[in-house]
Amino acid sequence: MHFYVNDIPVDCMIKTIDQFYLQTNNVFDLMHLNGVIIYDTNNEVNQALDYFIKHHKKVINNQLLIDKYRYKFTHLKYKLFKRLNTNDLTTKYLFNVSFITFMDFYILTRAIQSGKFKLAFDMMQVKDKKLFKLVQAYQTTVDEKIMYELIDQIFSYMLEPYNGYWKNEILFREDINTKIEDEEMLINYNFNK
């Protein structure tokens, strides 16, 4: 769930211990791997996490990683186009992060050794000519409107083989077509129990 509390964006995931032992193909089942356990009275959570990591290595390293980038591209696009393009510094930073994220994904999906950017651009020029032209155009313009269009085209090109932008990651968001009653009910349910 993605929503706001006092104008602070909040991502909330709720899992039971039993869910750590189930098979998964959902990128959000990886999110807890970046977390910190703050309460585990009988070591159940640690055991469940150990089991999850041991039994999901193949999934973690393949489809879920691709889905994680699908989500990142979608989230960056949303920030650039809708939310955080409010001043020059923030916008430039988001363009930089977007390009670096794209390059990381290109290197990952082309099985190039991490950090080999020159090799990646050389390969792109030969094997992904359309993408290379988009990247050249993106890197040579300072017109933000054109940069918005180009980064969207670059993201779309990269995501085409992987089902496109993430479509269902936002279950609840205050600022897009949600009822105030639903928002209040959800916040009350999650934070006032």
ROLUMFI-107784 format. One line per field, with one value per residue: residue number from 0; residue in three letters; x, y, z of N, C-alpha, C, O, CB in turn. Coordinates in nm, 3 decimals. Last residue first. Glycine has a CB too. Example, Ala and Ser with C-alpha at 12.3 -4.5 7.8 and 13.67 -1.06 7.14 Angstrom:
BEGIN
nr 1_0
rest ser_ala
n_east 1.285_1.319
n_north -0.225_-0.569
n_up 0.708_0.780
ca_east 1.367_1.230
ca_north -0.106_-0.450
ca_up 0.714_0.780
c_east 1.290_1.320
c_north 0.003_-0.330
c_up 0.787_0.780
o_east 1.341_1.424
o_north 0.114_-0.332
o_up 0.804_0.846
cb_east 1.408_1.131
cb_north -0.060_-0.447
cb_up 0.572_0.905
// end
This chain:
BEGIN
nr 192_191_190_189_188_187_186_185_184_183_182_181_180_179_178_177_176_175_174_173_172_171_170_169_168_167_166_165_164_163_162_161_160_159_158_157_156_155_154_153_152_151_150_149_148_147_146_145_144_143_142_141_140_139_138_137_136_135_134_133_132_131_130_129_128_127_126_125_124_123_122_121_120_119_118_117_116_115_114_113_112_111_110_109_108_107_106_105_104_103_102_101_100_99_98_97_96_95_94_93_92_91_90_89_88_87_86_85_84_83_82_81_80_79_78_77_76_75_74_73_72_71_70_69_68_67_66_65_64_63_62_61_60_59_58_57_56_55_54_53_52_51_50_49_48_47_46_45_44_43_42_41_40_39_38_37_36_35_34_33_32_31_30_29_28_27_26_25_24_23_22_21_20_19_18_17_16_15_14_13_12_11_10_9_8_7_6_5_4_3_2_1_0
rest lys_asn_phe_asn_tyr_asn_ile_leu_met_glu_glu_asp_glu_ile_lys_thr_asn_ile_asp_glu_arg_phe_leu_ile_glu_asn_lys_trp_tyr_gly_asn_tyr_pro_glu_leu_met_tyr_ser_phe_ile_gln_asp_ile_leu_glu_tyr_met_ile_lys_glu_asp_val_thr_thr_gln_tyr_ala_gln_val_leu_lys_phe_leu_lys_lys_asp_lys_val_gln_met_met_asp_phe_ala_leu_lys_phe_lys_gly_ser_gln_ile_ala_arg_thr_leu_ile_tyr_phe_asp_met_phe_thr_ile_phe_ser_val_asn_phe_leu_tyr_lys_thr_thr_leu_asp_asn_thr_asn_leu_arg_lys_phe_leu_lys_tyr_lys_leu_his_thr_phe_lys_tyr_arg_tyr_lys_asp_ile_leu_leu_gln_asn_asn_ile_val_lys_lys_his_his_lys_ile_phe_tyr_asp_leu_ala_gln_asn_val_glu_asn_asn_thr_asp_tyr_ile_ile_val_gly_asn_leu_his_met_leu_asp_phe_val_asn_asn_thr_gln_leu_tyr_phe_gln_asp_ile_thr_lys_ile_met_cys_asp_val_pro_ile_asp_asn_val_tyr_phe_his_met
n_east -0.474_-0.407_-0.288_-0.455_-0.711_-0.662_-0.589_-0.829_-1.018_-0.911_-0.936_-1.210_-1.293_-1.185_-1.112_-0.883_-0.749_-0.450_-0.337_-0.313_-0.328_-0.297_-0.148_0.080_0.164_0.072_0.254_0.567_0.606_0.659_0.728_0.988_1.053_1.014_1.193_1.355_1.163_1.078_1.314_1.331_1.093_1.142_1.359_1.239_1.059_1.238_1.400_1.219_1.191_1.451_1.715_1.960_2.094_2.263_2.152_1.934_2.061_2.190_1.964_1.847_2.052_2.047_1.796_1.851_2.060_2.172_2.413_2.594_2.553_2.563_2.833_2.932_2.806_2.929_3.197_3.174_3.089_3.119_2.986_2.958_2.971_2.660_2.407_2.205_2.081_2.283_2.312_2.052_2.041_2.235_2.117_1.884_2.010_2.129_1.898_1.775_1.965_1.952_1.685_1.698_1.874_1.718_1.503_1.632_1.726_1.489_1.177_0.984_0.927_0.800_0.557_0.535_0.764_0.948_0.795_0.719_0.970_1.044_0.851_0.916_1.177_1.125_0.968_1.159_1.343_1.192_1.167_1.433_1.435_1.248_1.375_1.663_1.737_1.508_1.487_1.716_1.673_1.486_1.579_1.738_1.554_1.363_1.516_1.586_1.327_1.255_1.448_1.379_1.119_1.160_1.282_1.099_1.066_1.159_1.178_1.313_1.509_1.519_1.521_1.567_1.387_1.136_1.118_1.049_0.785_0.753_0.769_0.655_0.649_0.713_0.615_0.627_0.741_0.648_0.388_0.405_0.426_0.259_0.296_0.237_0.381_0.360_0.513_0.421_0.502_0.355_0.125_0.016_0.074_-0.027_0.056_0.053_0.085
n_north 0.119_0.323_0.248_0.096_0.211_0.478_0.447_0.338_0.539_0.754_0.647_0.613_0.879_0.992_0.770_0.826_0.933_0.993_1.068_0.850_0.520_0.181_0.019_0.021_-0.175_-0.253_-0.206_-0.107_-0.098_-0.417_-0.686_-0.703_-0.593_-0.310_-0.176_-0.031_0.136_0.283_0.425_0.577_0.724_0.870_1.016_1.172_1.338_1.472_1.602_1.784_1.941_2.037_2.068_1.989_1.700_1.484_1.264_1.208_1.131_0.898_0.746_0.708_0.564_0.332_0.228_0.158_-0.030_-0.249_-0.348_-0.127_0.040_-0.140_-0.200_0.052_0.082_-0.136_-0.063_0.163_0.049_-0.175_-0.216_-0.567_-0.718_-0.791_-0.899_-0.740_-0.675_-0.519_-0.303_-0.196_-0.130_0.072_0.256_0.328_0.445_0.665_0.803_0.859_1.018_1.242_1.324_1.390_1.611_1.788_1.824_1.940_2.179_2.314_2.192_1.999_1.726_1.535_1.443_1.384_1.309_1.213_1.025_0.849_0.757_0.626_0.421_0.281_0.202_0.039_-0.167_-0.279_-0.357_-0.562_-0.737_-0.827_-0.956_-1.155_-1.312_-1.348_-1.375_-1.473_-1.723_-1.845_-1.822_-1.922_-2.065_-1.884_-1.676_-1.815_-1.901_-1.652_-1.558_-1.745_-1.689_-1.421_-1.464_-1.621_-1.549_-1.462_-1.182_-0.942_-0.631_-0.527_-0.600_-0.400_-0.465_-0.580_-0.783_-0.684_-0.698_-0.932_-0.930_-0.758_-0.916_-1.246_-1.513_-1.768_-2.017_-1.955_-1.869_-1.620_-1.662_-1.717_-1.462_-1.224_-0.881_-0.575_-0.267_0.062_0.359_0.697_1.040_1.280_1.425_1.271_0.999_0.842_0.531_0.222_-0.118
n_up 1.571_1.401_1.164_0.995_1.021_0.955_0.688_0.587_0.641_0.494_0.232_0.213_0.229_0.000_-0.267_-0.532_-0.767_-0.644_-0.399_-0.224_-0.328_-0.334_-0.488_-0.726_-0.897_-1.145_-1.349_-1.457_-1.816_-1.984_-2.009_-2.103_-2.345_-2.271_-2.115_-2.289_-2.409_-2.184_-2.120_-2.359_-2.348_-2.114_-2.196_-2.402_-2.265_-2.093_-2.284_-2.390_-2.162_-2.116_-2.323_-2.370_-2.537_-2.545_-2.422_-2.589_-2.824_-2.730_-2.661_-2.912_-3.036_-2.879_-2.946_-3.212_-3.180_-3.023_-3.119_-3.149_-2.933_-2.721_-2.715_-2.638_-2.390_-2.253_-2.260_-2.095_-1.851_-1.649_-1.409_-1.432_-1.748_-1.900_-1.957_-2.026_-1.790_-1.660_-1.835_-1.818_-1.548_-1.537_-1.712_-1.565_-1.344_-1.471_-1.554_-1.306_-1.182_-1.359_-1.325_-1.053_-1.063_-1.211_-1.028_-0.810_-0.930_-1.023_-0.883_-0.919_-0.982_-0.830_-0.963_-1.246_-1.384_-1.189_-1.045_-1.250_-1.326_-1.090_-1.088_-1.319_-1.260_-1.033_-1.144_-1.310_-1.114_-0.999_-1.210_-1.218_-0.971_-1.011_-1.210_-1.055_-0.789_-0.667_-0.785_-0.677_-0.395_-0.219_-0.001_0.150_0.204_0.362_0.582_0.690_0.755_0.954_1.150_1.209_1.310_1.542_1.778_1.966_1.923_1.754_1.621_1.411_1.140_0.857_0.497_0.258_0.250_0.200_-0.079_-0.200_-0.246_-0.454_-0.680_-0.677_-0.678_-0.432_-0.190_0.167_0.399_0.455_0.540_0.813_0.923_0.708_0.623_0.478_0.399_0.294_0.243_0.253_0.240_0.442_0.494_0.710_0.526_0.223_0.057_-0.078_0.000
ca_east -0.517_-0.478_-0.210_-0.314_-0.694_-0.712_-0.494_-0.703_-1.038_-0.923_-0.807_-1.122_-1.339_-1.133_-1.211_-0.925_-0.881_-0.510_-0.355_-0.400_-0.251_-0.369_-0.280_0.013_0.235_-0.014_0.116_0.494_0.608_0.639_0.590_0.958_1.057_0.927_1.092_1.416_1.243_0.984_1.255_1.441_1.117_1.025_1.379_1.342_1.011_1.125_1.459_1.269_1.072_1.391_1.572_1.940_1.997_2.307_2.275_1.912_1.975_2.267_2.061_1.772_2.014_2.168_1.822_1.743_2.083_2.049_2.300_2.588_2.566_2.437_2.736_2.977_2.773_2.783_3.154_3.219_3.001_3.180_3.079_2.919_3.031_2.788_2.513_2.292_2.005_2.229_2.427_2.107_1.950_2.248_2.244_1.873_1.926_2.214_1.994_1.705_1.930_2.077_1.732_1.612_1.909_1.846_1.479_1.563_1.818_1.595_1.286_0.942_0.994_0.916_0.566_0.422_0.653_0.987_0.858_0.617_0.887_1.121_0.856_0.782_1.151_1.209_0.910_1.032_1.377_1.237_1.048_1.378_1.527_1.219_1.253_1.616_1.838_1.562_1.385_1.698_1.787_1.439_1.491_1.794_1.675_1.325_1.451_1.690_1.409_1.175_1.441_1.511_1.139_1.079_1.368_1.143_1.079_1.151_1.114_1.316_1.416_1.586_1.474_1.642_1.527_1.174_1.140_1.192_0.832_0.738_0.884_0.617_0.695_0.672_0.680_0.556_0.768_0.790_0.409_0.379_0.544_0.261_0.317_0.201_0.363_0.328_0.492_0.445_0.469_0.475_0.205_0.066_0.036_0.038_-0.035_0.128_0.000
ca_north -0.003_0.358_0.324_0.063_0.066_0.443_0.504_0.264_0.405_0.764_0.688_0.497_0.783_1.036_0.841_0.751_0.869_0.948_1.170_0.960_0.644_0.291_-0.029_0.117_-0.159_-0.275_-0.159_-0.174_-0.035_-0.273_-0.651_-0.746_-0.740_-0.380_-0.257_-0.131_0.043_0.197_0.330_0.488_0.633_0.782_0.919_1.073_1.248_1.394_1.501_1.677_1.879_1.941_2.101_2.050_1.808_1.606_1.319_1.244_1.249_1.010_0.785_0.776_0.696_0.415_0.274_0.253_0.098_-0.177_-0.440_-0.234_0.100_-0.073_-0.305_-0.011_0.174_-0.128_-0.185_0.177_0.138_-0.167_-0.104_-0.444_-0.705_-0.720_-0.982_-0.781_-0.757_-0.641_-0.390_-0.239_-0.232_-0.047_0.191_0.268_0.326_0.564_0.754_0.783_0.889_1.166_1.282_1.278_1.492_1.740_1.768_1.812_2.082_2.271_2.289_2.130_1.815_1.603_1.476_1.428_1.366_1.313_1.138_0.919_0.829_0.741_0.516_0.338_0.287_0.158_-0.080_-0.230_-0.247_-0.451_-0.666_-0.755_-0.846_-1.051_-1.239_-1.340_-1.329_-1.344_-1.621_-1.836_-1.758_-1.836_-2.134_-2.012_-1.650_-1.746_-1.999_-1.745_-1.489_-1.734_-1.822_-1.455_-1.383_-1.671_-1.575_-1.602_-1.238_-1.084_-0.705_-0.449_-0.659_-0.431_-0.410_-0.457_-0.821_-0.699_-0.569_-0.907_-1.029_-0.703_-0.834_-1.107_-1.450_-1.633_-1.981_-1.984_-2.008_-1.631_-1.618_-1.827_-1.549_-1.316_-1.023_-0.658_-0.406_-0.029_0.229_0.575_0.918_1.196_1.461_1.409_1.035_0.952_0.638_0.346_0.000
ca_up 1.641_1.524_1.260_1.007_1.041_1.088_0.784_0.578_0.694_0.640_0.286_0.203_0.331_0.130_-0.186_-0.415_-0.771_-0.770_-0.501_-0.190_-0.330_-0.270_-0.448_-0.638_-0.771_-1.029_-1.363_-1.349_-1.684_-1.972_-1.971_-1.966_-2.334_-2.367_-2.047_-2.200_-2.490_-2.256_-2.025_-2.318_-2.461_-2.121_-2.087_-2.433_-2.371_-2.040_-2.195_-2.477_-2.222_-2.023_-2.318_-2.238_-2.523_-2.615_-2.366_-2.449_-2.824_-2.785_-2.557_-2.805_-3.089_-2.882_-2.810_-3.181_-3.249_-2.988_-3.104_-3.248_-3.066_-2.754_-2.747_-2.764_-2.499_-2.267_-2.327_-2.234_-1.925_-1.783_-1.418_-1.365_-1.615_-1.906_-1.897_-2.136_-1.886_-1.600_-1.805_-1.947_-1.600_-1.452_-1.748_-1.698_-1.325_-1.405_-1.653_-1.410_-1.123_-1.340_-1.457_-1.096_-0.986_-1.264_-1.162_-0.795_-0.871_-1.114_-0.895_-0.871_-1.077_-0.773_-0.824_-1.165_-1.458_-1.288_-0.976_-1.173_-1.423_-1.137_-0.978_-1.304_-1.376_-1.022_-1.043_-1.367_-1.206_-0.915_-1.162_-1.332_-0.995_-0.912_-1.238_-1.193_-0.883_-0.624_-0.811_-0.822_-0.460_-0.327_-0.096_0.107_0.124_0.239_0.495_0.647_0.656_0.832_1.089_1.158_1.189_1.429_1.662_1.973_2.059_1.718_1.730_1.535_1.236_0.984_0.624_0.287_0.260_0.340_-0.014_-0.176_-0.150_-0.319_-0.644_-0.658_-0.801_-0.472_-0.316_0.043_0.361_0.422_0.401_0.719_0.923_0.822_0.593_0.592_0.361_0.404_0.181_0.331_0.167_0.431_0.376_0.729_0.661_0.293_0.097_-0.082_0.000
c_east -0.431_-0.530_-0.281_-0.242_-0.548_-0.686_-0.534_-0.601_-0.906_-0.938_-0.810_-0.985_-1.249_-1.174_-1.151_-1.021_-0.912_-0.637_-0.408_-0.433_-0.346_-0.280_-0.364_-0.128_0.164_0.055_0.037_0.353_0.529_0.652_0.569_0.820_1.009_0.935_1.004_1.313_1.299_1.056_1.163_1.389_1.228_1.043_1.261_1.361_1.112_1.078_1.350_1.330_1.114_1.268_1.500_1.794_1.998_2.206_2.318_2.035_1.954_2.185_2.145_1.867_1.934_2.136_1.942_1.764_1.976_2.055_2.166_2.456_2.552_2.441_2.604_2.878_2.816_2.744_3.003_3.178_3.043_3.091_3.144_3.028_2.996_2.841_2.652_2.410_2.089_2.165_2.380_2.222_2.000_2.162_2.267_2.001_1.907_2.135_2.084_1.802_1.862_2.049_1.859_1.648_1.828_1.891_1.608_1.543_1.755_1.685_1.399_1.053_0.960_0.990_0.681_0.460_0.547_0.866_0.894_0.676_0.781_1.041_0.933_0.783_1.015_1.182_0.991_0.967_1.252_1.274_1.085_1.256_1.479_1.313_1.225_1.492_1.787_1.657_1.438_1.597_1.766_1.553_1.445_1.711_1.732_1.446_1.419_1.633_1.520_1.254_1.365_1.512_1.275_1.106_1.292_1.222_1.135_1.172_1.094_1.250_1.426_1.480_1.559_1.608_1.617_1.321_1.187_1.216_0.982_0.776_0.873_0.737_0.669_0.724_0.630_0.642_0.700_0.824_0.556_0.408_0.525_0.388_0.305_0.215_0.333_0.305_0.472_0.419_0.511_0.436_0.336_0.164_0.100_-0.014_0.042_0.029_0.089
c_north -0.026_0.236_0.351_0.129_0.032_0.295_0.468_0.316_0.328_0.626_0.691_0.528_0.659_0.939_0.876_0.836_0.780_0.869_1.119_1.048_0.760_0.414_0.083_0.066_-0.066_-0.252_-0.165_-0.118_-0.118_-0.220_-0.503_-0.700_-0.794_-0.532_-0.338_-0.226_-0.069_0.093_0.232_0.382_0.532_0.679_0.822_0.971_1.137_1.291_1.413_1.565_1.762_1.872_1.996_2.092_1.863_1.720_1.451_1.316_1.300_1.139_0.902_0.828_0.776_0.555_0.367_0.312_0.202_-0.036_-0.372_-0.312_-0.005_-0.018_-0.244_-0.117_0.119_-0.036_-0.184_0.055_0.154_-0.082_-0.086_-0.338_-0.568_-0.709_-0.922_-0.864_-0.800_-0.732_-0.523_-0.338_-0.285_-0.161_0.065_0.193_0.252_0.434_0.645_0.723_0.800_1.027_1.199_1.231_1.372_1.613_1.714_1.746_1.945_2.163_2.228_2.234_1.960_1.693_1.567_1.497_1.431_1.385_1.249_1.042_0.910_0.824_0.642_0.447_0.357_0.254_0.050_-0.132_-0.194_-0.331_-0.548_-0.675_-0.762_-0.932_-1.129_-1.251_-1.310_-1.289_-1.483_-1.728_-1.741_-1.769_-2.048_-2.075_-1.780_-1.726_-1.936_-1.848_-1.578_-1.665_-1.818_-1.591_-1.413_-1.595_-1.631_-1.645_-1.379_-1.165_-0.849_-0.521_-0.581_-0.487_-0.450_-0.398_-0.699_-0.738_-0.583_-0.784_-1.019_-0.803_-0.780_-1.027_-1.300_-1.597_-1.843_-1.950_-2.047_-1.771_-1.624_-1.788_-1.661_-1.399_-1.103_-0.803_-0.486_-0.169_0.130_0.454_0.794_1.069_1.385_1.450_1.171_0.965_0.742_0.457_0.123
c_up 1.762_1.597_1.393_1.123_1.070_1.120_0.927_0.678_0.696_0.704_0.439_0.263_0.332_0.241_-0.050_-0.333_-0.650_-0.746_-0.635_-0.311_-0.314_-0.275_-0.392_-0.609_-0.675_-0.896_-1.234_-1.346_-1.584_-1.831_-1.943_-1.918_-2.199_-2.357_-2.142_-2.141_-2.402_-2.341_-2.097_-2.222_-2.428_-2.234_-2.083_-2.322_-2.398_-2.142_-2.134_-2.391_-2.312_-2.082_-2.234_-2.220_-2.381_-2.604_-2.430_-2.391_-2.682_-2.781_-2.605_-2.697_-2.985_-2.933_-2.807_-3.041_-3.218_-3.047_-3.073_-3.241_-3.177_-2.896_-2.791_-2.809_-2.634_-2.381_-2.352_-2.316_-2.071_-1.875_-1.555_-1.376_-1.557_-1.764_-1.916_-2.086_-2.005_-1.705_-1.748_-1.924_-1.735_-1.506_-1.664_-1.734_-1.458_-1.384_-1.593_-1.510_-1.227_-1.284_-1.445_-1.236_-1.034_-1.193_-1.222_-0.930_-0.857_-1.055_-0.977_-0.875_-1.045_-0.872_-0.786_-1.035_-1.369_-1.349_-1.075_-1.104_-1.349_-1.236_-1.019_-1.198_-1.362_-1.137_-1.032_-1.271_-1.275_-1.003_-1.074_-1.289_-1.113_-0.927_-1.137_-1.205_-1.026_-0.730_-0.778_-0.857_-0.610_-0.403_-0.213_-0.005_0.068_0.148_0.360_0.550_0.602_0.721_0.956_1.088_1.128_1.300_1.542_1.848_2.062_1.847_1.686_1.651_1.366_1.078_0.743_0.422_0.288_0.357_0.130_-0.090_-0.126_-0.212_-0.502_-0.610_-0.796_-0.610_-0.359_-0.078_0.230_0.370_0.359_0.574_0.820_0.814_0.722_0.549_0.487_0.349_0.294_0.243_0.246_0.355_0.363_0.620_0.688_0.434_0.173_-0.048_0.000
o_east -0.451_-0.622_-0.218_-0.146_-0.518_-0.644_-0.450_-0.535_-0.874_-0.879_-0.722_-0.927_-1.216_-1.098_-1.075_-1.011_-0.962_-0.632_-0.411_-0.546_-0.448_-0.165_-0.486_-0.216_0.187_0.011_-0.058_0.335_0.437_0.701_0.468_0.800_0.992_0.830_0.929_1.342_1.290_1.017_1.170_1.416_1.219_1.012_1.280_1.377_1.074_1.059_1.368_1.314_1.053_1.245_1.489_1.756_2.032_2.231_2.401_2.022_1.955_2.235_2.170_1.852_1.952_2.188_1.940_1.750_2.006_2.057_2.060_2.393_2.503_2.343_2.541_2.843_2.746_2.657_2.956_3.128_2.958_3.027_3.217_3.146_3.005_2.763_2.748_2.501_2.047_2.192_2.432_2.227_1.991_2.207_2.314_1.994_1.913_2.189_2.111_1.791_1.888_2.104_1.873_1.643_1.884_1.939_1.609_1.564_1.817_1.718_1.405_1.024_0.914_1.104_0.660_0.401_0.478_0.867_0.871_0.616_0.756_1.043_0.891_0.723_1.003_1.167_0.934_0.916_1.242_1.241_1.017_1.242_1.484_1.274_1.182_1.503_1.861_1.656_1.416_1.619_1.795_1.531_1.370_1.769_1.771_1.440_1.445_1.695_1.546_1.249_1.406_1.569_1.286_1.115_1.354_1.228_1.212_1.283_1.020_1.262_1.534_1.374_1.658_1.661_1.729_1.375_1.269_1.325_1.036_0.797_0.975_0.800_0.662_0.829_0.518_0.732_0.713_0.926_0.586_0.449_0.620_0.451_0.338_0.154_0.397_0.220_0.559_0.316_0.622_0.348_0.420_0.272_0.222_-0.133_0.164_-0.070_0.190
o_north -0.124_0.248_0.397_0.074_-0.049_0.261_0.432_0.238_0.262_0.598_0.636_0.446_0.606_0.918_0.797_0.959_0.669_0.751_1.196_1.097_0.769_0.409_0.082_0.071_-0.073_-0.304_-0.088_0.004_-0.191_-0.287_-0.468_-0.677_-0.915_-0.597_-0.425_-0.344_-0.186_-0.023_0.111_0.263_0.415_0.562_0.704_0.853_1.021_1.174_1.291_1.447_1.655_1.754_1.880_2.145_1.793_1.828_1.522_1.416_1.421_1.244_0.996_0.941_0.897_0.654_0.470_0.433_0.320_0.063_-0.431_-0.337_0.025_-0.028_-0.291_-0.125_0.136_-0.071_-0.225_0.069_0.159_-0.135_0.011_-0.365_-0.466_-0.692_-0.992_-0.896_-0.890_-0.852_-0.629_-0.444_-0.405_-0.276_-0.036_0.080_0.129_0.326_0.544_0.606_0.680_0.928_1.097_1.111_1.263_1.519_1.604_1.625_1.844_2.066_2.107_2.354_2.035_1.733_1.667_1.599_1.522_1.507_1.367_1.149_1.026_0.947_0.753_0.554_0.476_0.374_0.158_-0.027_-0.073_-0.218_-0.445_-0.558_-0.639_-0.819_-1.019_-1.129_-1.259_-1.169_-1.388_-1.650_-1.635_-1.668_-2.098_-2.134_-1.785_-1.756_-1.995_-1.879_-1.580_-1.707_-1.880_-1.607_-1.429_-1.656_-1.683_-1.764_-1.412_-1.211_-0.875_-0.480_-0.569_-0.428_-0.523_-0.293_-0.715_-0.728_-0.504_-0.768_-1.091_-0.765_-0.759_-1.063_-1.234_-1.644_-1.806_-1.866_-2.162_-1.789_-1.632_-1.873_-1.695_-1.406_-1.055_-0.846_-0.466_-0.189_0.115_0.446_0.787_0.996_1.422_1.502_1.184_0.945_0.733_0.474_0.127
o_up 1.834_1.678_1.487_1.176_1.157_1.230_1.009_0.746_0.795_0.808_0.505_0.334_0.438_0.335_0.007_-0.331_-0.667_-0.708_-0.731_-0.323_-0.383_-0.231_-0.401_-0.695_-0.554_-0.793_-1.217_-1.340_-1.621_-1.740_-1.882_-1.798_-2.183_-2.360_-2.099_-2.120_-2.437_-2.346_-2.073_-2.239_-2.465_-2.217_-2.053_-2.349_-2.415_-2.111_-2.123_-2.423_-2.309_-2.053_-2.274_-2.116_-2.285_-2.658_-2.375_-2.321_-2.657_-2.740_-2.529_-2.649_-2.973_-2.879_-2.739_-3.022_-3.200_-2.975_-3.094_-3.344_-3.286_-2.971_-2.886_-2.927_-2.734_-2.461_-2.458_-2.428_-2.160_-1.966_-1.575_-1.354_-1.626_-1.670_-1.945_-2.163_-2.079_-1.708_-1.785_-1.986_-1.762_-1.510_-1.716_-1.781_-1.463_-1.404_-1.658_-1.547_-1.234_-1.334_-1.512_-1.264_-1.053_-1.256_-1.277_-0.945_-0.890_-1.123_-0.997_-0.872_-1.131_-0.846_-0.718_-1.000_-1.412_-1.363_-1.047_-1.104_-1.382_-1.231_-0.987_-1.216_-1.390_-1.115_-1.022_-1.312_-1.297_-0.970_-1.074_-1.326_-1.107_-0.899_-1.174_-1.211_-1.110_-0.757_-0.852_-0.949_-0.665_-0.470_-0.298_-0.097_-0.049_0.029_0.255_0.448_0.482_0.606_0.858_0.980_1.006_1.193_1.449_1.817_2.153_1.874_1.591_1.767_1.425_1.095_0.730_0.459_0.336_0.467_0.177_-0.034_-0.042_-0.097_-0.436_-0.511_-0.899_-0.652_-0.327_-0.070_0.186_0.303_0.240_0.495_0.749_0.708_0.831_0.451_0.591_0.262_0.380_0.177_0.298_0.400_0.281_0.648_0.689_0.460_0.187_-0.118_0.071
cb_east -0.513_-0.593_-0.170_-0.245_-0.742_-0.862_-0.486_-0.647_-1.143_-1.042_-0.767_-1.108_-1.485_-1.183_-1.339_-0.803_-0.892_-0.410_-0.226_-0.337_-0.169_-0.408_-0.267_0.009_0.374_-0.067_0.047_0.565_0.551_0.505_0.550_1.065_1.198_0.964_1.005_1.492_1.359_0.891_1.177_1.557_1.155_0.896_1.393_1.474_0.985_1.008_1.541_1.375_0.990_1.353_1.511_2.035_1.857_2.333_2.386_1.880_1.838_2.311_2.151_1.668_1.931_2.275_1.844_1.604_2.088_2.029_2.330_2.706_2.701_2.408_2.715_3.117_2.840_2.720_3.193_3.372_2.996_3.201_3.186_2.888_3.184_2.774_2.509_2.344_1.885_2.126_2.523_2.156_1.808_2.207_2.361_1.843_1.788_2.267_2.080_1.604_1.838_2.171_1.757_1.465_1.886_1.955_1.419_1.427_1.865_1.679_1.337_0.892_0.953_1.011_0.576_0.336_0.589_1.068_0.984_0.553_0.820_1.251_0.922_0.680_1.157_1.358_0.905_0.936_1.480_1.358_0.957_1.340_1.669_1.230_1.137_1.586_1.951_1.635_1.257_1.652_1.913_1.347_1.373_1.801_1.781_1.261_1.322_1.753_1.470_1.045_1.373_1.614_1.127_0.931_1.477_1.022_0.945_1.258_0.977_1.249_1.447_1.656_1.334_1.617_1.573_1.087_1.012_1.264_0.796_0.596_0.898_0.501_0.624_0.721_0.653_0.423_0.723_0.876_0.357_0.235_0.567_0.133_0.456_0.056_0.488_0.203_0.613_0.356_0.536_0.535_0.234_0.134_0.082_0.018_-0.153_0.197_-0.097
cb_north -0.125_0.450_0.453_0.100_-0.012_0.473_0.658_0.273_0.329_0.853_0.827_0.452_0.742_1.177_0.757_0.707_0.788_0.864_1.239_1.044_0.657_0.256_-0.142_0.259_-0.109_-0.414_-0.239_-0.155_0.109_-0.238_-0.730_-0.695_-0.787_-0.338_-0.168_-0.061_0.118_0.281_0.405_0.568_0.712_0.864_0.991_1.143_1.327_1.487_1.568_1.733_1.983_2.011_2.109_2.171_1.759_1.575_1.219_1.119_1.217_0.980_0.665_0.680_0.681_0.349_0.155_0.182_0.075_-0.170_-0.536_-0.330_0.171_0.041_-0.398_-0.072_0.310_-0.081_-0.309_0.195_0.273_-0.310_-0.121_-0.472_-0.725_-0.577_-1.122_-0.658_-0.680_-0.607_-0.320_-0.117_-0.174_-0.015_0.289_0.376_0.364_0.618_0.869_0.872_0.908_1.241_1.406_1.320_1.516_1.849_1.876_1.832_2.131_2.389_2.333_2.117_1.780_1.501_1.354_1.312_1.260_1.248_1.091_0.825_0.730_0.696_0.451_0.229_0.205_0.118_-0.151_-0.348_-0.294_-0.494_-0.761_-0.852_-0.898_-1.108_-1.333_-1.478_-1.425_-1.357_-1.651_-1.972_-1.839_-1.730_-2.185_-2.108_-1.577_-1.610_-2.053_-1.816_-1.362_-1.658_-1.922_-1.454_-1.231_-1.662_-1.671_-1.694_-1.238_-1.123_-0.640_-0.314_-0.811_-0.303_-0.454_-0.353_-0.890_-0.804_-0.487_-0.892_-1.169_-0.656_-0.719_-1.094_-1.512_-1.532_-2.088_-1.907_-2.101_-1.598_-1.477_-1.872_-1.609_-1.409_-1.047_-0.628_-0.463_0.020_0.188_0.571_0.918_1.163_1.607_1.421_0.926_1.082_0.583_0.370_0.000
cb_up 1.548_1.493_1.199_0.883_0.917_1.098_0.767_0.437_0.610_0.679_0.230_0.056_0.305_0.162_-0.169_-0.329_-0.895_-0.850_-0.524_-0.082_-0.461_-0.123_-0.346_-0.702_-0.796_-1.032_-1.468_-1.211_-1.691_-2.025_-1.850_-1.871_-2.358_-2.507_-1.963_-2.088_-2.560_-2.344_-1.914_-2.253_-2.587_-2.143_-1.949_-2.461_-2.500_-2.000_-2.085_-2.578_-2.304_-1.895_-2.463_-2.220_-2.561_-2.760_-2.380_-2.365_-2.890_-2.929_-2.520_-2.743_-3.219_-2.970_-2.717_-3.190_-3.398_-2.833_-2.996_-3.229_-3.078_-2.653_-2.626_-2.746_-2.475_-2.137_-2.244_-2.240_-1.859_-1.843_-1.317_-1.218_-1.621_-1.974_-1.956_-2.211_-1.935_-1.493_-1.705_-2.030_-1.615_-1.307_-1.729_-1.803_-1.266_-1.268_-1.706_-1.483_-1.000_-1.245_-1.548_-1.092_-0.835_-1.250_-1.254_-0.725_-0.735_-1.155_-0.755_-0.731_-1.224_-0.721_-0.748_-1.134_-1.542_-1.398_-0.902_-1.069_-1.522_-1.201_-0.854_-1.266_-1.506_-1.020_-0.906_-1.398_-1.310_-0.827_-1.086_-1.446_-1.020_-0.771_-1.243_-1.245_-0.885_-0.488_-0.730_-0.878_-0.435_-0.271_-0.024_0.226_0.209_0.272_0.561_0.769_0.716_0.859_1.185_1.271_1.223_1.463_1.701_1.991_2.125_1.608_1.770_1.513_1.260_1.045_0.648_0.179_0.132_0.406_-0.018_-0.308_-0.198_-0.298_-0.741_-0.559_-0.924_-0.370_-0.427_0.037_0.471_0.545_0.383_0.731_1.064_0.824_0.526_0.643_0.287_0.482_0.087_0.458_0.030_0.573_0.378_0.866_0.767_0.216_0.182_-0.221_0.122
// end
